[in-house]
């Protein structure tokens, strides 16, 4: 009931407002929702459930677009390695997550706090990434490094033919 709408909203938002502007707020919302559960009194259990569902909704949005966003950030030469490494870390997280419930023996809200803090930190770090909506996929490491930079402020170096010719990423002049 929570994931289907989140995937639909995530798909709609990432094509309209961008990957970064969809992923980062979703992760920040998930982190805040998870951490707010700590301050909810035990008598108001329905509020804790609502906050949990908000967190699940937001995480599903981020998870639904993270593979696409990762593909668009990395150049062709390392794209499969980057996506594979990210996928592997997701699986490591899936293996570790069930054991986090044992942390309730230390403090009942410790699992929520850990998930909330990690989601919030990842959301803040996502704000540092460039937006990829409407940009061509980078094919070289240099093109990937230039994502998010203003093309008019590019330095012209001997190895940077694109900056010298004023061409944009992945667009080449056709010789007639």
CORJOTA-V696395 format. One record per pair of residues at least 12 apart in sequence whose C-alpha atoms are under 6 Angstrom apart, sorted by the first residue. I is the first residue (numbers start at 0). J is the second residue. Records with the same first field share a line. If there is no record, write none. Layout:
I: J + J
This chain:
1: 56
5: 56 + 60
6: 60
9: 60
17: 132
19: 130
22: 61
23: 122 + 125
25: 57 + 61
26: 118 + 122
27: 119 + 122
29: 54 + 57 + 58
30: 115 + 116 + 118 + 119
32: 50 + 54
33: 111 + 115
34: 112 + 115
71: 136
74: 137 + 138 + 139 + 140 + 143
75: 138
129: 147
